[in-house]
């Protein structure tokens, strides 16, 4: 009888050990891309007290002004950065990634859903350039933005957002927003 009991324990041990090799992981490894939310928070602190020269162009009409936003103003001014955050849960595994040195390029894979279709981060010496494309094609509207943000010594120096919006039964509206920080 003892041999049958020992045999049962041995067989159960083998089953448990072999089953452990086939257990699905508790979590999925998430790619770590530049953390845009943290970048936004840091820039709001760094830019407070700086002057912004802003030009807005909307369907051929332009307006420009200079002003010094407070932290709330900078948060609103730079809110477009939230749209270019590749670290959102919906983008897990959605990008084709290529790296060259410390440069990063992400391209949304065909068949994946998401408005962020392209993201690149290109650092050189004290400069950093981030480029992104946002595109939404819905039943009643199409929205497209090309974003370029340039940094100098870790601080935003300039940005530009070019885009258009097309709503069903309406003309396409084109826009450009340029900002330069002094």
N, C-alpha and C positions, 0 to 999 in steps of 0.2 A: 504494500500500500504506500509505503514511504516513497518508493520509486515512481509511482504514478503521480503523487503529489509534487515531487521534485520535477517530473517531466512537465506537468501543467505549469508550474512556476517558470520553468525554462522557456516553454513555448510562448507564454504570455509576455515574458521579458523580450523575446525576439520580436514579437508583434509590435510591442510598444516602441522599441528602438527603431524598427524599420518604418513605423508610421510617423515617427518624429521627423524623419527626413522628408516627408511629403506634406508636412503641415504648411499652410499658407502663412506668409509673414503677417505679423500683427499690424504693420504699417507699410505704406508704400513710400519709397524714398522719393522726396520731392527735390527737383533741381533747384539750386539756389542761384537766382539771378540778382542783378542789382536791386536793392530794396528801395523802391521809389518812395514809399510812404515815409521812411526814415530820412531820405534825401530831402523831401519836401519840408518836413519838420525842421531839419537842420538849416535849410536855406532861409526859412522864415526868420529864424534867430539871427543868422549871419547878415541878412539884408536889411534888417531894421535900422533905420537912420540913413540908408542909401537913397539916392534919387533915381527915379525911373523915368526914362524918356520913352513914351509909348505912342505908337502910330497904329490906327485902326483903319482898314480899308474895307468897304462894303459896297459891292457892285459899282465901282467907279468913283465913289465918294470917299474922301479920306478926312481924318481928323487926327491931330496929334496934340499931346500935352506932356508937361513935365510935372511930377509931383513926388512926394516922399511918403509912401504908404507906411502905416504902422503895422504891427504884426498881423492884425486881422486883415488889413488890406493886402499884405504880401500873401497870406494864405489864400485869399480869394483870387488874387492875380495869378498865382501859380497853380491853381486848382486843376488846370489841364493836365498836370503831371500825374494825377491819380489815374487818368485814362490809359497811361502808357506803362502801367505796372505789370510786368510779366509774371510776378509772384502771386497771382490770384489762383485760388483753388480750381477754377474752371480751366486753367491753362496747363494743369499737370499733364505732362507727356504730349502736349499739343504742338510743340515747336520742333522744327529741325534746327539743330544748334551747330554753329561752327565757331571755332576759336582760332585766333592767330596771335600768339603772344598773349597780351592782356586784353586784346580786342575781342568782343563778343558780338555775334550776329545771330538773331533768332528769326525764323520764318515760320509762320503758321502753316502746319501741314495741310495738304489738300484734304477736304472732307471734314476738317475740324471746324467747330463753331467758335467764334470769338471776334470781337471788334478790333482787337490789337492784332494786326496781320504781319507787322514787321517791327523789329526793335534792334538797334545796334548801339554799342558803346565802344568808343574809340579813344583810348587815352594815349597822349604823347607828352612827355616831360611834365610841364605844369598845366597842360591843357587837357580837356576832356570834351568830347562831343557825343551827344546822345541824339539819335534819330529814331523816329517811330512813325508808323502809318496806322491810322485807325480807319476802319471802313465798316459801315453797317448798311446792309441792303435789306430793307424790310418791305412788306407789301405796299405801304403807303408812303415811304420815304427812303431816300438814300442819303447817307451822311459820310463824308470823307474828310480826313485831316492828315496833313503832313506836318510833323513837329520836328524842329531842330532846336536843341538847347546846347549852348556853348558855355563851358566853365573855364575859369582862370584861377589857379591856385585853390581849387575846391569851392569856388563861389561862382554862382551864375553871373556871366558877363552879358549874355544876350540870348534871346529866344525868338523864334518865329513859328507861327502856326498859319499854314495856308490850307484852305479847304473850300468845300462847297456842300450845299444841301439842296436836294431836289425833293419836293413834296408833290404827290400826285395832283394833277390839274393846275399846278403853279410853275412858274419859271424857276430855273436853277439860280440859287443865290450863292455868289462867290464871295469869299472873305479872306482877309489877311490881318494878322495881329503881329506886330513887331515890338519887342521891348529891348532896351539897352539900359544897363545899370551903370550909373556913374559913381 
